[in-house]
Amino acid sequence: MAVQSANLNQMKKHALFLILFSIMSVVAMAQGSVSLRLVAPGGGNEIAIGEKFYIYYTLKNMNGEPSEPKAPDGANKLAFTFSSSSSSMTSVNGRTTQSHTDTYVLYARAVKEGKYTFGPVTVNGVKSNSVTYSIVKQRSGASAPQADADPGAGGRGSVHAQSGTPDKPQFIGKGDEHLFLRATANRTTAYEQEAIEYTVKLYSTYSRIKFIGATDSPKFDGFVVEESDDISHQLTAETYNGKTYATAVIARYVIFPQMAGKLKVIGNTYTVSADRSEVYNLGFWGNVTSYEPVQLNVTPNDLTIDVKALPTPRPADFSGGVGQFSITSSFDNNKLLTNTAAGIKYTVTGKGNIKYVALPNLNALYPKQLEVFSPTTDVKANVGRSNVSGSVSFDYSFMPLEEGTFTIPPVRLCYFNPETGRYETSEAKGYTVTVGRGTESAKSQTRLKKTYDTALMNDRYDISKLHVPYVYNFLYWLIYIIPLLGLVTVAVVYRRHIKAMADVSGMKSRKAGKVALKRLKTAAACLKAKDEKRFYDEMLIALWGYLGDKLKMPTSELSRQNVAGVLSEKGVGEPVIKELIQVIDDCEFAKYSPHGGMEGMQEVYVKGCDIIDSLEDFFSKKKPAGTSVPQNGSSTVNDEAK
């Protein structure tokens, strides 16, 4: 019984303790409070647009913490942080009282004019007061501060949450005072085909640049474009309009105008991701830096280039080169044999539109006893900062047709120098060659001789018995008629051959399809190897080269407008012309786009083959090429190129 009584008393003590603890908790809960306080930069409750303001949460004798608030009306939320904590204990007449206070701060920036109320907020069932504030127009000379002090704030500095301004990344069009692009050219007045340096430079005051990417390509209508690798990989400081920016050259091109007039370069759009820093002063605990993401779609300014036509009259032997060039020749063997091929090499070096320099017609310069064939061309070009330099080699083969001593004349290269404004000439030296008889020359130069059998005159042939003289026999005359007809035929064919070989442009026009086929085979190999950049280069060379050869147009006159006009005059259908220009545009777009055109390589290749096949069919049959280019990829050129 004594044990049971003791246990009962112990249970009563525990129950009493629990009751007292519950009563004390309820009393403490009843004594807890939550209050809000507004702090504006100018004092009071008036805030200018762009200014930061603070709303303090004061939790007294509260065990919980406030939930993450939404942005105040008319403002953007920057951050919500724990600011400070304090405790106090008092003892009066043996009675001890303890209190605890936590402070939180809501950082915001005013963005919209009006009168607003924030609150009340509730923490553990305890409701706070509300604060009212007015947002007015931005005061004259005021600007949104980059970092404002937090008056009277102190604490641990831990950030519960950070929010951007607004929550999603910002998108800006042309740019703002913190980030923009500038497009410049080293000259705004130039001659046709003269090299122009086009540069796009980034200016930024943001803390960190994380990504820069082009969403499309600049529009260089009327220009031939070469992209330069001379760009910046690191930011450098530069002062512009009295303000210091971090700058970098993000794109550089060397462009060649193809026609006279005012040509416009339209800037492309770039996507830039950056971090904008916000510094908050947390009093005793120092400053806290918050980074918010900013994403901008920015476009550089457009440029207008005043292009002057080349001076007239142009020299008859003008090569189409604009820049500074020189030409040299190399020839090792001056003792040749008939019907045995020999080689001579001409090399053009310099800077300018070197890829489009052409030599004069050597068949018109060389002696007629030396038959010259089309050259093999090797281009080695380097795209520099503001020009294209390098060399182009023309490797010619020729064949002596007769014995003797002949002179290979000097070859002149006529080009236009934009620095002097005059046409200038460089000359490659000539040579003297001695041609001897080759192994096959005797056969080719020996005339056929008829040996008559003296037996015809023997007495055993009694002419009187024939009754008809032999000269009246058809077989007798046939012996002379057949060689005579053969000789006439050979003479006609040979004259046509000589005429055809002299007409270089006509020969190129006839062989344009075969030359394009070889180039398309190279493009097909690049397609198979997934060599994107070289693929589009080869496709452009095949298309432009075919058009220049087929239409007998010099390189200096090759442009979309001229090609379209000539094809239209020859009766080619408008849909075919549009499809041709579209394929050229697709190749150039994919070539200069950073995203590349890997997905469309097969389609571009098939369209290019089909267009060349369609034009070949038109020019060979002299029939309209149709209303559209075949899309089934079954063209002859396409099949042979594969």
Secondary structure as UniProt FT lines:
FT   HELIX           2..31
FT   STRAND          33..39
FT   TURN            41..42
FT   TURN            44..45
FT   STRAND          46..48
FT   TURN            49..50
FT   STRAND          52..60
FT   TURN            73..74
FT   STRAND          75..92
FT   TURN            93..94
FT   STRAND          95..110
FT   STRAND          114..118
FT   STRAND          122..123
FT   TURN            124..125
FT   STRAND          126..127
FT   STRAND          131..136
FT   TURN            140..141
FT   TURN            151..152
FT   STRAND          159..162
FT   STRAND          179..185
FT   STRAND          189..191
FT   TURN            192..193
FT   STRAND          196..204
FT   STRAND          208..214
FT   STRAND          219..220
FT   TURN            221..222
FT   STRAND          223..227
FT   STRAND          236..240
FT   TURN            241..242
FT   STRAND          243..257
FT   STRAND          261..266
FT   STRAND          270..281
FT   HELIX           283..285
FT   STRAND          287..298
FT   STRAND          303..308
FT   TURN            316..317
FT   STRAND          318..330
FT   STRAND          335..337
FT   TURN            338..339
FT   STRAND          342..352
FT   HELIX           354..356
FT   HELIX           362..365
FT   TURN            368..369
FT   STRAND          370..372
FT   STRAND          376..383
FT   STRAND          388..400
FT   STRAND          404..408
FT   STRAND          411..417
FT   TURN            418..421
FT   STRAND          422..428
FT   STRAND          431..436
FT   TURN            439..440
FT   HELIX           441..445
FT   HELIX           454..457
FT   TURN            459..460
FT   HELIX           463..466
FT   HELIX           470..472
FT   HELIX           474..502
FT   HELIX           504..510
FT   HELIX           512..529
FT   HELIX           532..550
FT   TURN            551..552
FT   HELIX           555..557
FT   HELIX           560..569
FT   TURN            570..571
FT   HELIX           574..592
FT   TURN            594..595
FT   HELIX           598..600
FT   HELIX           601..621
FT   HELIX           636..641
//
